[in-house]
Amino acid sequence: MDSPLPPLAPALRSLPEYVRHWAETTPDRRAFTFVDHPAPHSRGIHRTLTWRRLHLRVRALATRLAEEAAPGSRVALLCPQGTEYVTAFLATLTAGLVAVPLYPPGLPGHGDRLAAVLDDASPAVVLTTSHVMGDVRDFCAGQAVGIVAVDQVPDTVEDLTPIYLDDDAIAYLQYTSGSTRSPAGVEISHGNVVANARQALAAYGLDERPATCVGWLPLYHDMGLVLSVAAPVVRGMLSVLMDPAAFLQEPVRWLRLLSAHPRALSAAPNFAYDYCASAVTEAQKRELRLEGVAALLNGSEPVRAATADRFHAAFAAQGLAPDVHCPSYGLAEATVFVSAARPGEPLRRFALDRDALAAGKALPAPAGDPRALTLVGCGTPAGQLVRVADPVSRARLAEGEIGEIWVQGPNVGRGYRSREEESRRVFGAAFADGTDGSGHWLRTGDLGTFLDGQLIVTGRLKDLIVVDGRNHYPQDVEASVQDADPAVRRDRLAAFGVPGDAGERVVVVAEHARSISLAEIDVVGLGHAVRAAVSARHGLRLADVVLVPPGTVPRTSSGKVARALTRRRYLEGAYTPEPAA
């Protein structure tokens, strides 16, 4: 039986050291629980590892890996979501190898990315499970790589020689999602991941108080890995996992787990909160008790205030507190967490002048301005330095001036695998006047500013649409488009710029809602409504609005819209449906 409060976490160098520590000091406490949903209406089958059992499984698999590969070799994780994935990741680190968190073949739309990452990482071993072994063997056919099923390795541990894990040694490669370019492997050291886990624990108030991490985010994604594996390992907390597909099939499953575990901490993007608010029925709500939720993270770009409001309104009667929504900011190059709003604080909203934003300034909008853009503050940095710089001149910018977000801290990765020039450019930035430290700042590629001490994220530098010298953020345009007509599928559209004879032209490619067929839609009327909304709110003339079937707009492995790929496909003529107007 778990005691109510785990002992305070010591200062150790690596995740394997923490696993061993908790196995020795709290062996019978629950470490990881995977809740499986094998049938459409299943309420979940729980499979749990205690710290003692986790340590045994990790050592057994590390022993096997030591026979397969030399220290420093890369090990690709092609396991389904579950405790085997956790074991595979921690065993790889314990054996002194470099983990490459990935996913099994068959994830719709991501086969090419998986092949590209495997080619770049060149793993010596692939870890998977017996359930998907056949698919993995077929996918890796012709490659000189050993394949091991985690669940078929016996508990035997034969004289596993402890390997000293230096802080600076690479623990794993976190491949970027590829939302603006081809995936790149960020080298995350043992020191990076431990530092970032401790930063996250402090930011969300979990460094001293008990909590349970509840998550469905995929473990190959940076936030899923740190929040559901690294942070619980460092703190000795229980982590409760479920499969992303199980959430998508029935979102109330996630909320049931939040109800069942006191002081639950979880994370989800905008779409998931909106999905729960719209899909969870009144009958399902009656069984929920959400007053014990400690913090709900939202790391979307950007976090939408309306989404937080909608989610709270939907579940306030179930006890959900209004101050548990924690807008956050992070990226793979910084392991994941950079800045976060603290639980217990109200959502910080900033109504900004749209014209000033287009000119690179964050200024308050006049009272009652219908065109005002409301942005949400992402709190304050968590154990690291954050500055805003002009991306061209590298001058440090003052509060309210929009520029590129730069980060410095012990969580910033070492660089990109086999990309020395790009690593120097991205991870070795320096301010033009030589101020603010040594010249080792991470250029995030994200745009933002500080207001009243809060980090405000406005968008991606590479996604920025510039028309007649004015800046327009694609996610802002996309929000106007999806609000213009209910036939537009929410969060499944991309706005981008393309070259034209008289400068950049703006294009929108949008999926229509699954609940309606294209034949039922007044395509001309939709086009007029979308164009009018974008013109009124942004002063932009859309050159093209293309309505496409559900599932057509590509997404990254982390679920974000892949605007760069959508743009490329549009220019290649891949979208054949008739324009909306």
N, C-alpha and C positions, 0 to 999 in steps of 0.2 A: 504494500500500500504506500502511495506517495505521501511524504510529509508535505505540509502546506507550503514550505518555503525552502528552496534549495540553498545550500551553502553559497556564500559569495565566491565568485569565480576568481581563481588566482591569475597572475600574469604569466602566461605561458607563451611559447613561440609559435606553436602550430596547432592546427585542428587535431591531428593524431595525438598530441600530448594531452589535449583536453579530453578526448575520448578515453584515454587511459586513466586520467585523473578521476573522471566521474565513475568509471567502472570500479575503481578502487575505493572511492569514498561513498558512493551512493549506488551500489551495484543493482539493487532491485527497483530503483525508480524507473518509470517508463521514459524512454528516450524518443522513439519514433513510432507513430501509429499510422498505418495506411488504411483508409476506409474504402473498400472496394464496392462497386455497384455493378454486379454482374448482369442484372436484369433491368428492364426499363423502369420499373416501379420499386426497385430494391431500395431499402432504407439503409443499407450499408453493412458490410461484413468487416469487422475490425481485426487487423493483424498488427501485433505490437512487438517491438524489440525493447527490452530493458537495456540499461547501459552495459551490464555484464554480457548479455547476449550479443549486443552490437559489437562490443570489443572483441569477443570471440570470433564472430563472423568476419570482422575487418582483418584480424590477424591471420585467419585461415586463408582468406582470399589474397592478402598481401604475400603470404608464403608462396601461393601458386604463381602470382605475378612475378615474384623474384626469380622463378624458374623460367619464365617466358621472355623477360626483357631485362636489359641492363639499366642501372639507375640513370635517370635523366631522359629515358625513352618516353615517348608519348603513348597514352592509352586512350582510345576513343570509347566513350560511353554511349552505347546504342541500346539502352535499356528503356522499357516503358516506365512511366511514373510509378513509384512504389519504394518499399524499403530496400529492394535489391539495388535501386539506383543510388540510394544513400550509401549503402555498403560499398558499392563499386567505387564511388567517388572517394570515400575516406580510405579505402584499402589502397587505392592507387597512390595517394599521398603518403600513406604509411610505408609503402615499398620504395619511396624515393623516386617515384615516376611522376610524369606530368599528365594530369587528367585533361581530357578534351570533352566537356559536357555537350552531348548531342542528343539525338532522338532516333528511334528505329526507322527503317525505311517505311514508306507508306503514308507519312504525314502529307496530306494533300497540298500540292503545289510547291513542295520543298525538296523534291528529289534532286534537282540540279544543284541546289545550295549544299545539300548533304554531300554530294559527290565532290563539289569544289572544295569544301572544308576538309574532307578526308584527304584529298590530293595535296592540299596545302600543309596539313598537319603531319602527314606521313606517319601514322601510328604504327608501332610494333605489334600492338595487341588491340583487339576489339573486345569489350565486355558487353554482354547482352544477357538475355534470359532464355530458357528453353522454349518459352511460349512463342518467341519471335525468331528463334535460331534459324529456321529455314529461310525466312525473308532476309536476314542479315547475311547468311552464306551466299545467297543468290546475288545480293547487292555487291558483296565484296569479292565475287568470283574473279579470278585472274590476278588478284592482289596478293603480294607476299606478306600476309598478316595472320597472326594467330587469333583464333576466335574462342573465347571462353564463356560458358554460361554460368553466371554468378550463382544461380540456385542449384547447380549441380556440383559445386565445389564442397567437399565434406568439411566438417568442423575440425579436421586434423591440423594442428599447428606444430611444425617441426623446426625447433631451434631458429626462430626468426631473429636474425641479427638486427638489433636496433640500428636504425639509420639516423644519423644526425641531420636534422632538417634546418639548414641555415635560413635566417629571416629573409635573405635576399634571393634564395633559390626559387625557381619557378614552381608553383604549386599546380596551376592549371592555365589553360588557354581559354579565355572567354571570347568566343567569336561574336563580333558585332552583328546586329540584326540585318544589316544590309539595306536600311531604309533610304540611304542616299548614295551608296556605292557598293562594290563587291565586299563580301565579308572579310574582315581582318581579325587575326587572332591576337588579342591583348594578353600580354604576359603578366599574369597576376602572381605575385610572390606569396610565400607563406606569411610574411609580415603584413602584406597588403590586406589579405582576407581577414586575418585576426584583427587588425586595426579597424577595418571597416565594420566588422561585426560589433566591435565594442562601441564604435561611433553610433551605430544604429540603435544599440541597446540603450545608450545614454540619451539619445534624441527622443526616444519614445517612452522613456521612464521605466525601462525594464532592467536597468543595471542593479537595482536593489529590491524591487517588488516582484512577487511571483506573477507569472503569466504563462499562457500557452499560445504558441504560434499555430495558426490554422491557415492552411493554404492550398490553393488549387493551381497557382501559377506553375508553369512547367519548370522542372529543375534544370533544364538546359539554359534557361533564361537567367540573366544576372540577378534580377530581384528575387526570383524563385529560389535560386541557389543560396544566396546570402540570407534571406529572411527565413527560409524553411530548413536550411541545413547549417550554415556557418554560425549564425547568431544563436540558435538553440544549443549547438555544441559548445560554444564559448560560455554560455550562461548555465548550461546544465538543465535547460527547460524541455518540456515535452513539445514535440512538433507533430501536429496532426495533418496528414496529407490526403488529398483526393486527386483524382485524375481530371484534367481540364475538360475532357469530353463529358465526364459525369456532371460537371457544373453546367455545361452548355445544354445537356439533355434536360436537366431539371435544376434550375438555379436555387430552389429552396434547400437543396442538399447542403450548400455552403452555409446558409443561414442556420440550419439545424445544428451544424457543428459549432458555429459561433455561440448558439444558445447553450450547447451542452458543456462548454468549457469556460470556467470563470476567468475573467481578465484575458479575454482572447484578443490577440493581435493578428491582423490579416491585411492583405493588400490586393488591390484590383484596379484595372484601368476604368476610364469613364464608362465605356460601353457596358461593363459588368454591373455597375451600380444602376444604370438606366434599365438594363435588362431585368434586374431583380424587381425594380419598382413597377415595371409594366407586366411582368410574367407571373410573379408569385400571387396566387389567388387568396381571397379573403379566408377561405377555409384553411389554407396552409398557414396563413399568418397567425391564426388562433393558437397554434401549437408552439409559437416562437416566444422566447423570453430573451430579449437583447439588452437588458439593462446592465449586464456584466461585461459588455464589449469594452475593451480598454482603448483600442485605437484601430482605425481603418485608414490605411495608407492609400494614396492615389498619386501615382507617379506619371500620369498622362502628360502629354505636351500639347496644349496646356491643360491644367485642371479646370473644369467648368464649374462655376458656382451653381448654375442651374441644376447640374447633375447631383451635387451634394444636397441641395434643397429638396429635389425630387425624391431622393433616396430617404432622407430623414422624414419627409412628410408621409411617405409610404409606410414607414415602420416606427414612427413615434409612439403609436398605441401599443407597440410591443416592448416599450421601455428604452428604445434606442436614444441615447443622450445626443443633444445637438452639437456637442463639442468634441466628438470622437473622430471626426473626419480630419485627416492630416495630409494636406497637400505636400508633396515631396518632389525633389528633383535629384536626378542622378544619371549616370551613364556608365557603360562597361569599362571605359578607360580609367575610371575612378573606382573600380571594383563594382560599385553601384551607388551607394548613398553619398550625397553631397550636402544637401540642405533639406530641412524638414520643419513643418509646423508642429508644435508640441500638442499632445492630447490635453484636453481641458481648456484650450484656448479657442475663442470663437474664430470662425473663418474670416480671414482678412481680405476684404474686397476693395478694389480700386477701380472707380469709374473714370476712365481716361478719355481724353479728347482724341478722336480718331484721326483728325487731320494732323495733329501734333505727332502722333505715333508714326504716321506716314513719313514725317520729316525727321524721325529718330529721337523724339522727345516724349517722355511720359509725363504729361501734364493733366491735372484734374479737369474733367469735363464740366462745362457750365451746368448748373442745376436744371434738371428736367430735359437735358439734351437727349433726344430719342436715338441719336446716332452714337451715343457713348458706348465704349467697349469696356466691359467689366472683366478685369483680370484678377486672379486669386494669388495671394502671396504664398510662396513656398517656404516660409519660415526663415530660419537662420542656419548658417553652416554648422555642421556637426563635426567638431574636432578638426577643422581644416580652414584654410584661408581661401576666400573667394573674392575675386576682383572683376571689374568690367573694363574691357579695353577696346579701343578702336581697332578693328581687325586689319586695317591697312597700315596705319601709322604706328600702331602698338602703343599709343598714348593711353594712360589710365584716365578713365572717364569719371565724371562726378555723378552723384546721385541724380536719378531722373534722366540721364543720358543713356540711350540704348546702344549697346555694343556687344562684343563677344564675351561670354562668360569664361574666365580663367580660374583654374583651381590648383592649389598646392597643398599637399598633405601626405601622411604616411600610407594612405590608401590608394594613391595614384600609381597605376601600373608601371611596369618597366619599359614598355614600348610594344610595338607590333612585331610579331614573329616574322623574321626574314624581310623586314621593310625598314632598313636603317634610315634612309633619307626621310621617309614619312614619319618615322618615330622621332627623329630630331626636330622636325618641324612642329609636330603635334605635342610632344612631351617635353620639349626643351625651349619653350618660348621665354622671352625676356622683354621687359618693358623698355621702350625706346630711351628713357632717361636714366635707366639703370637702377631705378628705385624698386622697392618691394622684393628684396632678397636676391638670391643667386640666379638665376636664369633658368630655373627648372619649373616652369609653369605649364600646366596642361591646357591647351587650347581646345575647348569643348566642341566648337562648331555651333554652339547654341547662342541665341541672342537673348539679351535680357538687361535688367537694371536693378538697382536697389531703390526702394521707396520706404521711408519710415523704418529702415532696418530690415525690411523684408526683401528677399530675392524674388523678382518677378521674371518669369521666363516667357518670352514673346514668340519664339519660334526657332526654326533651324536656319542657319546662315545660307546653306546651299539650296534650301527650298524657297527662299525669299523671292517674291515676284516684284520686279521693279518696272513701273510704267511711268513714263514722263518724269523720271527722277524721284518718284514717290514710292515708298516701300509698302507692300501689301503682304500680309501673312496668309499663307494658303489655308491654314486651319480656320482662320477668321472668315474667309470667303466661303469655305465649305460649310461652316455653321449657318451662314445666311442662306445658302442653297438648300440645305436639308430642312430649314425652317419654312421655306417658301411653299413647299408642297408635300403632303404626307406620302405621296407615292415615291419620294426619294428615300432610299434605305439609309438610315442613320449610320454615320461613321463608316460608310462603305463608298466613299467618293474621294476624288483627288482633283485639286485645283493646281494648275501649274502654268508657267509661261513658255511660249514657243516663239521662235524668231518670225518676224513679219517684215514686209517692205518698209513700214513706217515705224519700226521699233517692236518691242515685245508685245505679243498678243496673249490674252488670257483664255485658257481652255478649262472646262470642267468635264470630267468623265465620272458619271454617277450610276450606281446600280439602282434599279427600281426595287421596291419592297417585295419580299417573298410572298406576301399575302395578296398580291394583285398581279395579273399577267400584263404583259406589254400591250396586248390587244384591248385591254380594258382602260388603258390610260389615255387621257386627252394629251397627247404628246405636244401638240402645238401650244395648248393652254399652259402646260407645265413649263415649257420653254419660256413663254412670255412672263410667267410668274417669277421664275428664277432670274431672268435678266433684269426685271424691274426691281427685285429685292437687292441684287448686287449693285445695280446702278444707284439706287437710293441710299444704300448704306455705305458703299465704298467709293462711289464715283467712278466705277469701272464699267467698261463695255465688254461683255463676254464675246469673244470671237467665235466660240463654238461650245455648245452644250450637247454632250452625247450621253444618251440613256442606254444602259447595257444590262443584260440579265444578272441576277444574283450570282456571286462567285466569280465575276469577271475581273473586278479590280484587284490586282495582286496585293498581297500583304507580306510583311516580313515574318520571320519565324517567331517573333514576339507579338505578332498580331497587329502591328501598326500598318497603315496604308503605305505601300511602297510607291511614293510619288514619282521618284526618278524612273522606276521601271514602267509605271503607267505612262509617263511622258514619252519614253522611248517607244513603247508599243503604239502609242497614238501616232507618233511621227512615222512609224513603219507601216501604218495603215491597218493595224490589227483589229481596230474596233469598227466593225462593218455595219452595225445598226444605223438607221437613219438618224441624223441629228434631231434634237428635240424641237428645234425651230430653225 
